[in-house]
Amino acid sequence: MTDRSVHANSVVVESLDYESRGIAHADGKVIFIEGALTGERVTYSSYRKKTSFEIAQLGQVIKPTFMRVQPKCKHFGVCGGCSMQHMDARAQVAAKQRILEDNLWHIGKVKAQTILQPIYGQSWGYRQRARLSVRHVLKKGKTLVGFREKRGGYVADMQHCEILSPKIAKLLPLLGQLNEKFTTRDALPQIEVAVGEHVSVLVLRILQALSPTDEEAIKQFADTHAVQFWLQTKGPETAVPFYPLDAPPLTYSLPEFGITMPFAPTEFTQVNADMNRVMVSRAVRLLNPQPNERIADLFCGLGNFTLPIARSGAQVVGIEGSATLVQRAAQNAALNGLVDNTQFSAMNLFEIDEAALAQLGHFDKMLIDPPRDGAFELVKALGTDAPSRIVYVSCNPATLARDAEILVHQKGYVLKAAGVMNMFPHTSHVESIALFEKMQA
């Protein structure tokens, strides 16, 4: 067979999209190819066809790139938890940096004056928070516990997970066996995982009352595997400890700042505790808080950035939409001896306007850490008395870029620096940080 015939139905991958799919062109269409990497020549099989684009599965890799590696997890390609295990870990970070820069330019029409050195962490066993699906599958004669498959609503048949905390990863099939012992096998659709420094918590989302034998099975499992179970019957606020009741509280620490943070298993914390420490350290350095400065921490959560900033001697106002998290943040401030330097309040920052923001008073500096939707209304609300420096922590480069356009082209800021933090190795999730400074008049 000639080289020409081998390549007849193949394409060259030009780049990666935000879901880490290879982007190629064929017959006037954009082809998104799962599992293909930049620079590779591949064949593909399309499973979704539209007028201007197709989404395809990878066929044969005719010419691989040096970035391609053997995935560590045997469930890769089926499980939807990871999409980049076939790519060298450092190349993953470079690809994410490129996605960040492309978004900033194409969406926000901005470029950072300095590209920050990427922040790395451990590549495996890093995930300390997860939401696992549970399903009894009659045809398999067992219960599956794990992440959902890449396509469709099925639960992946996982015996192990390479990115979960090792203690939890080895429990996946055993949790399936636990569900098989329950009186009703379809009463448990979900298990939420929260790993702290002194305890690992499994929150069972229970749809029906447990029988005494169900409860006894849970207690035996907890004793055997040294975990604590919580039960949740409805929303997150209904989650309560079940067994053992004398387990230590969930906590994570920020040793650089001498801070310990208790949290409930259903409250938001970063999934990667080691990377969170590095991220907080970088954010505080970029913000450079000084004693007696008044600083806003917006979307403050339980005080992940608020308390480290307050250690500098600055006065920090933490604002968050969830009243429960605001209460938790105040408790954490008290635990860490930072009541005098912190103030917390609940406010919907997605609907804030210039008048409401002005009522909060002048801030010398500001840290913004919004969810994926970004902080569009907030940055639009910045007035003439806006802070001189803003550090923006983002989990979505598209909304960061959108908000950067407002800050730079309407509010008079300069994008001094930006870079990625690999909070979620082997996934397409891009965590980033950006520093904005107000131009001097």
Secondary structure, 3 states (H helix, E strand, C coil): CCHHHHCCCCEECCEECCCCCEEEEECCEEEEEECCCCCCEEEEEEEEECCCEEEEEEEEEEECCCCECCCCCCCECCECCCCCCCECHHHHHHHHHHHHHHHHHHCCCCCCCEECCCECCCCCCCECEEEEEEEEECCCCEEEEECEECCCCCECCCCCCCCECHHHHCCHHHHHHHHHHCCCCCCCCEEEEEECCCCEEEEEECCCCCCHHHHHHHHHHHHHHCCEEEEECCCHHHCEEEECCCCCCCEEEEHHHCEEEECCCCCCCCCCHHHHHHHHHHHHHHHCCCCCCEEEEECCCCCCCHHHHHCCCCEEEEEECCHHHHHHHHHHHHHCCCHHHEEEEECCCCCCCHHHHHHCCCCCEEEECCCCCCCHHHHHCCCCCCCCEEEEEECCHHHHHHHHHHHHHCCCEEEEEEEEECCCCCCCCCEEEEEEEECCC
